[in-house]
Every structure is written in C-alpha cells, then in structure tokens.
Amino acid sequence: MPHILIVEDEAAIADTLVFALQSEGFTTTWLSLGGATLEHQRQTPADLIILDIGLPDISGFETCKQLRRFSEVPVIFLSARDGEIDRVVGLEIGADDYVVKPFSPREVAARVRAILKRVAPRTTLEAQPALFHIDSERVQISYRGQLLVLTRHEFRLLQCLLEQPERVFSREQLLDALGVAADAGYERSIDSHIKSLRAKLRGVKADAEPIQTHRGLGYSYNPGHS
C-alpha cells in the first residue's frame, strides 16, 4: 500500500491522521520537523506527504520549496490559516492540495486517495524497448547497446533525466543532482554538460534528440526523440 509521511508537530493531530490513514490501509510515518522530512524523503521516499505549514524549525512552505528541488512527491498542506493568499502561495510553490484546520480526518484520507489516483499514470511507463541501460554500480550508461564514455557529472545528469521521463528539470535541480550548491554560480555549467551529452548521444544515433530544451525552464528527457 502507499506510504504516507505525516509532518506535524502537534501530536494529537498527527495521531488522528495516523489512525484515519491506517484505517484506510495506508502505511504511515510521523515526523515533526521540516529538515527531517527532507532527509527522510531522500533516503526512504514516501508516496505522499501531508505537511503542516507551522513547523518548529523551517516552515512547511520552505520545506516544500526545498523538496521540489529533488522530488515530485505529492504534497498536501495543513494550516490553521485559511486566507486566500496562503492557499495561492501553497499551490504555487508545488503543493497538490491545501487543507485548513480543523479538518475531517476522513476527508483528508479521501483527498489522499484522490491525489494518488490522479498521479498514478505519471509513474506508470508504457512498455517499450530499453534504449538506455543504467549500471549504477559501475557508473555506466549504455545507449542503443553502446557504452557511453561519460564524465562523473555527465553520468549523474543523464541518470537524473532518464529516471523521470518528460519531467522538466531546472538548472538548480540538476545542480542539486550533482551535489553542487545552486548558489555556487555553476548554473551555466549545466548547459556545457548537456551540450557534451548531446554530442555523445548523436555519436550513436545521428538524429537523436532525447534531451529537450525548455527555454527559460530547463531540460527534460523525451523517449519519443531517442
């Protein structure tokens, strides 16, 4: 069953959500800090996160912003604030829903089911020939049966793109995949790595354009152009 991460610093609210979700068949984990949430999602990704906005360390808004640098996990915000501006901000920074306290635990469980049902097609890839083969242990990627000679950064970039087809990654998100701080001034180096990757892919198939540019946004992998 889907695993739900509940991030809420009030134990009574968290216990209510845990009971409601487990009654519906979900498995759950409860955390109370935004920083711990980011680490948990990197190590053991949940299928959906219920995220309180008023956390003791960093706000739920900031937690979601940092989360979106490396994960597209669905997020439902919980908040005692019901102002329109709070809802708009929450949705604009990447949340899938916004629930105001006090709330019905059964309604939250229903929203969880609806969101998971809606996003399921995103993670279900149609059966197709494997054009790329990733060997993480040897840090190697093959394209159409040919081993690509890649630098460490090129491997990580291509792996990041291949693992989430058609998702548009910003330069900041790709830097994060490389383990480089976005404020280090290396954003434009991503363009150089992408250019090199494209040349190596064309060396295998001259008209290949699997890495797509989204002007002003970033890059994505499109299987249809492989």
N, C-alpha and C positions, 0 to 999 in steps of 0.2 A: 504493500500500500504506500501511497505518497507520504513523504516525511515533511512535517510542518515545523518550522522553527519559530517559536514564540519569543519575542523580545519585549519584555515588560517588567518594570521594576516594582510594581505593586503585586505582591504575592497572591492576594485574594483574586485579582483579575486574572492573573496567569493561571491559577488553579481552576478557575471557571472555564477558561478556554481549553486547558488540557483535558478536562473532563468531557466537554462538549465534543471536541475533535476526536478523542479516543473512542467515544461512544459511537462515532460515525465510521470508525475503522481506521482512522489515520494514526500514524505514529508521530510522536512529538518530542521536541527538546525545548527546554525553557532556559533562556539567558536574560540577564538584566542590564547588560552594558553594550553599547554600540561597538566598541573596539573588539570585544569578544565575539560579536556577531560576524564581523569582517573576517576574523581569523577562522572561525568555525566554518564559514561558507567557502573559504579557500581550501580547508582541509577535508571537510565532510559535507559537501553541498546538500542543502535541503531542496525540496521541490517547490516550496513556497514559504515566504517569511511574513509573519504578522508582526509589524514593527511600531512600537509606541514612539511618539514624537518626543515626549519629555523624558529623556533618559539622563541618568546621573553624570555620565562622562561627556559624550558628544550627542547632539540632538539626533532624532530619527531622520530629519532632513539631511544632515551632513552624512550620517551613516549610509543613507540611500545613495547620495552622490558618489561616495567612495565605492560603494558596492557596484554601481553601474560601470565602473572602470574595468571590471573583470567578470561581471556576471549579469545575465539577463533573467535571473530568477524572479518570478512574480512576487510583488510586494503589496501588502495591504497595510495602510497606515491606520493606527489607532490614535485618537486625540480627543481631549476634552474641549478643544477649540473647534467651533462649528462655523467660523466665518468663511465667507466665500473665498477670500484671498488665500487662506490656509489650504483650502481644498485645491485651488488652482495651482498653488506652488507645489503641493504634494504630487499632483498628477504630472505637472510639467517636468519635475526632476526624475520621473521614471516610475512612479507608483502605478499599480493597476486598479487600486480601489482605495477608498477613504471612509473609515467608519468612526462615527462620533460616539464618545462615552456619554452616558451609559448606553449599552447596546444589548441586544439579544444574542447570547452565545449560539443559539440555533441558527440565527440569521447569518452570523459570521461563518459558521460551518457551511451554510448554503452558498455563501459568496465564495468560499474556498473551493468548493466543488465546481462551481460555475467557471471560475478562472482557470482551474486545472483542466477542465474540459475544453475550454477555449484555446489554451496554449498548447494542448497536446499535439496538434498537427505540426507545430513548429519543430518538434523534436523527433518526428517520425519521417525518416528519409525513405523515399521510394527506392526499391531495389534497382541497382544499376551497376554496371561493370566498375570495378575498383580501378580508377585511373591513377590514384595515388596510394602508396603504401608507406605508412609511418612506422619506423622502427625506433621507438623511444630509447631503448636500452643502448643501441649503437649510435643514436643521434643521427639517423639517416632517413632520407625520404626518397622513394623511387617514383618516377612519373612515366606511365606507359611502359613499365618494365625496365626502365633505365634509371640507374642510380644517379641522383643529382649530387654534384660536388658543391656543398654549401658551407658557408661560414656558420659559426655558432649562432649569430644573430639572425642570419637568413633562415636557418632551421627553425628557430623559435617563432619567427614571424609567419613563415609558411604553415607551420603546425597550428598556430593560433587561428589563422584564416580557414584552414581546411576543417578544423573541428567544429566550426559553426558556419556552414554554407549560407551565403546570401546575407549574413549579418554584416552591417556596415560598422567597421571599427574606426574610431578617430585615431589620430596620431598619438594622442595622450594615452589611449587604451593600449595601443600597440607598444608604446614605450614601457607601459606597465608590464606587458607580457615579457618584455626583455629584461625586466628588473631594473629599469633606468628611471630615475625620478623625472617627472614631467617638467619640473622647474629647473632642470639642469641645462636647458637650452638646446636639446638634441632633437626637437620635433622634426626639423627638416632632414635629419639623417635618415629618418624613416623612408623618405622619398628615394634616397640613394639606394637603400637596401631593396626597395620594391623594384626599382629600375633594374638592378642586378638580377633579382629573381626572375623577372620577366624575360630577360635575355637568356637565362639558363633554361627556362621552360620552352622558349622558341627554338633553342638548340635541339630539343627533342621533337617538337612539332612546330613548324614554321609559323602557322597561323593561329597558334594557341593564344588566347586572351583570358585565362581563368581568373586573373586578378584584375578586378574592375576598379576604376577610379570614380569616386563620387565627389565632384567638385565642391569644395567648401566643407565637406564632411569627413572623408577618409577613404578607406579601401574595403573591398569585400571579395570573397571567393565565389564565383559563379560556375557551378558544374556544367552548365549548358554551353560554356565557351571553352571547355577543356579539350 
